[in-house]
C-alpha cells in the first residue's frame, strides 16, 4: 500500500472516529473509493 492510499484510509477512519462498531460503514466507504475491498485495506482497517 502506498502512502497516498494509506492517507485515504486514514481519512475514512477519521471520518468514522476510528470506532470499531462502524466497521461496515468504513468498509462501504473503502469500497466506494476503490470499487472493491483491497486486502491491504482490510488488514489496515483491522488494526
Residue pairs with C-beta under 8 A, 6 or more apart in sequence:
1 9
1 38
1 40
1 41
1 44
5 38
5 40
5 41
6 44
8 33
9 30
9 41
9 44
9 45
12 26
12 29
12 30
12 33
13 26
13 45
15 29
16 22
16 25
16 26
16 29
23 45
26 45
27 37
27 42
27 45
30 37
30 38
30 41
30 45
31 37
34 41
